[in-house]
Amino acid sequence: MKNKLALAVIITMAVVLIVSCPGKTDSDGLTIKKGVLMIGMEIGYPPMEYYDENQNPIGFDVDMGNAIAERLGLKAEFIDTAWDGIFAGVNTGKYDCIMSSVTINPVRMGAHNFSKPYISNTLAMVILKGSSVTARTPEDCTGLDVAFQSDTTSDFYMEDLADEGLKYTPRRYEKVMYCFDELALGRVDVIITDLAVAIDYVNVPGSPFETVWVSPEPEIFGVCMKKGNDALTKAIDKALEELFNNGTMQRISQDIFNADLVSMARELW
């Protein structure tokens, strides 16, 4: 009887432990993999996230991701993901969060958790230097081939103009770098993209590109998480605050853009 009673107590204690700690993988169960912050990222969006010559991910979001992970006592792991499946990936637990130039908007906020904004951005229009294109705003692009990355803010912006009656030929590409390749070859007339991306392509010695329009409407990027993942959201917000306070975010921005694109986003907190 004593042996049976002792066994019953052990089984009961085991059940209590299992029930009380479901899916716990690291400190406070913040992440899917123990000791690792798994970050979904479409690694083909320079200067935000792209590969160097050795196929190592680099860029603003990569540097920020490493810094956030370090503040959380974790190691960053970057999972290269096609943009058209990136939100489904965080919802199904392929990674803990998305750091991939995700614009915060009401639709996305209704479907996901977001950190506080970390960068202030806007849209830009890029053409070839010396081009015969006379358009200086997207609204002027009647009859032109307009390139942009599919399912991005640029795509949505141009769709809205089409709905308002603008007649142009949309050229959608999986990665923004393909847009610039096509423009350099003369296969498209203009590109609509994030200003942060335009800066990287335009502000280099010998660049064949020029920016002819910058939207006056700002947009902000945030870290995206599965809806209801409040613990990780709170932890990343705390890490971001510390990185702003110690100057890390400003330093990363200067290193990547040679400009401070982050402080204005901090003012929106």
N, C-alpha and C positions, 0 to 999 in steps of 0.2 A: 504493500500500500504506500509506504514512504517513497519507494522508487517511482511508482506511478504518479504520486503527487509531485515529486521533484521534476519528473519529465513534463508533466502538465504545466508546471510553472515555467520551465525553460521554453516550451513551445509558445506559451502565452507571451512571454517577454520577447521572443523572436518576432511574433506577429505584430506586437506593438511597435517594435523598431522598424519593421518593414513598412507598416502603414504610416508611421510618423515621418519617414524619410524617403518619399517616393522620388526617384529620378535625381537624387542629389549627387552631383558630380564633382563639385569643388566648393570653395568657401561660399556659403549661403546659396549654393545651387544656382549661381548666376549664369553659368555657361553650359553648353551641351557637352563639351569635352573638358575633362579635368585639367585645370591649369592653362587653358587656351581660350582666347577670344577669337572665334571663327568669324571672319568678315567676308561677306559677299561683295564682289566688286567686278565690274565690267572693265577688264584691264586692257583698254584700247582707247583711252580718252585723255590724251596728253593736254596739259601738264598735270591733270588731276590724278590719273592712274594709267600707267603704261609699263612696258617692259624695256629694260636696258639691253645692251648688246649681249649680255650674258643671260638673258631671259629671267632677270630678277625684277619683281615689281617695284616701281619707283613712282614718285609724284606726291602731290600735296596730301591726298587722302591716305596714301601709304604711310607717309611720315606721321600724319595725325593718328592713324590707326595704331602704329607702333607706340606712340606717346601715350595714348589712352590706355592701351593694354598694360603698359608699364605702370601707370598710375593705379591700375586695378590689381597689380601683382600677377599679371598674366602674360602669356606670350601671344603675339598676334599671328594668326594664320590666315592668309588671303586665298579665297576660293574664287577663281576666275569664272564668271557666269555671264551668259548672254543676257543682254538687257531685257529682252522680251520675256525672260523667265525669272528675273531677279527677285521680284516681289513674291512669287510663288515659292521660291527657295527659302526665304525667311519664314514664310507661313508653315512650311512643311518640315522645318527643323534641319535644313541642310547647313545652316550657319546661324550664328546668334544675332547678327545685325547686318545692315547694308551701309557701307561707306563708299558711295560711288556717285558723288555730285547729284544727290537726290533733292530736287526742289520740293520744299514744303508747300503744299496747297490743300485746300479744304477737302477735296476728294480723297487724297492720300491720307490725310489726318483722320478721316472717318474710318479708314480701313487698317491703319497701322499706328503704332506708337512712334513718336519722334522725339529726339533730343532737342534741346535749345539750339537755335541756329548758330552755325559756326563760320559761315562765310556769306558775304553779300555779293550778289552777282546780277547780271542782266543779260539781255540778248544783244547780239551784234550781227552786222551784215558785212561780209568780206567779198571782195572781187579781186581779180588780177590787176596788178599795176599796169597801166597803159591799155587797159581794156576799153573796147568801144562801148561797153555797157554804161548807160547814162543814169540808170536807176540809183537813187541815193537813199531810198527807204524801201522796206518790203512792199509798201503800197504801190510803189512805182514799177513793180516787177511783172507787169502785164506782158505776156508772150515770152517770158524768160524761163529757162530751166533752173529751178531753185533746188539746191541740195541741202539736206539736213539729215541728222540721225533719226531713224524711225522711233516713234513712241516716246519722244522727248518733248520738253517744253517748246523747242523750236518747231517741231512737227505740229503740236497743238496750236501754236500761234498762227502758222501758215494755214492750217485747216480753218481756223476762224475767219481769216481773210478770204479764203475760198468761199466760205458760206456767205460772206458779205458781197460776193460777186467778183472777186479778183480772179482773172484768168491767167494762169501760169501752169507750167508743167512741173509737178512735184517729183523730185528725185530722192527717194528714201534709201539710206544705206544703213547697214548693220552697225558700223563703227564710224565715228566722226572723222577718223584719219582718212577713210576712203573718200569722203567729201572733198578733202583738200587735195588728194591725189587726182581726182577727177577735174577739179578746178584748174590745177596746174597743167593738165593735159588739154584743157579747153573743151571738155565734154559737158560741163555745166557752166552757167553764167555767174551765179552768185551762191554764197553759202549763208545760211542763217544758223548761228550757233551761240553757245555761251561766250560772253565776253572773256571769261577766264581762259577759254580755249583759244579764242582769237588772238589774245595777247601773246600766247606762246608761239603761234605760227607767224604773226606779223612782226613782233619786236625782236627779230633775230637778224644779224647782218646778212644782206643779200636776199632777204625774203622777197618772193615774187608777189606777195599778197599785201593788200591794204584794207583797213577797216573804214567803211564809208558811212556807217550808221551805228549808233548805240541807243538802245531803248531807254527812255527816261523812267520806265517802270522797273523797280528793283525786284529781284527774287532772292530767296534765301535757301541755302542748303542745310540739311540736318541729317543726323544719323537715324536710320529707319530700323524699327524692330517690330516683331510680331505684336499684334493688338493684344493688350492686356499684360505685356511683359513689363510691368511697372518697376520691378526691382532692378532690372538691368538699365532701364531708362533713367532711373534715379542715380544709379552708380555712374553712368556715362555723363550725365549732367554735372555731377560733382567733379569728375575727372576733367571735363572741359573747363569748368570754372577755375580749377587749379592751374590748368595749362594757360588760360588767359591771364590769370593773376601773376604767374611767374614769367610771362613773356614768351613762352614756347610757341603759342599759336602765331603771334606776331612775327617771330623769327622764321617759322616755317613759311609764312606768306612772303616775307622778304626774300628768302632763299629761292622760292619757286617763281614768284611773279615780279620780284624786284619792286614790290608795292605792298601796302597794307590793305588787303581786301577783307580782313576779319573784324577789325574794331567796330565797323558800322553794324555788323550783325550782332555783336555783343551789346550794343546800345538798345537792341530790340528786346532784350531779355526782360 
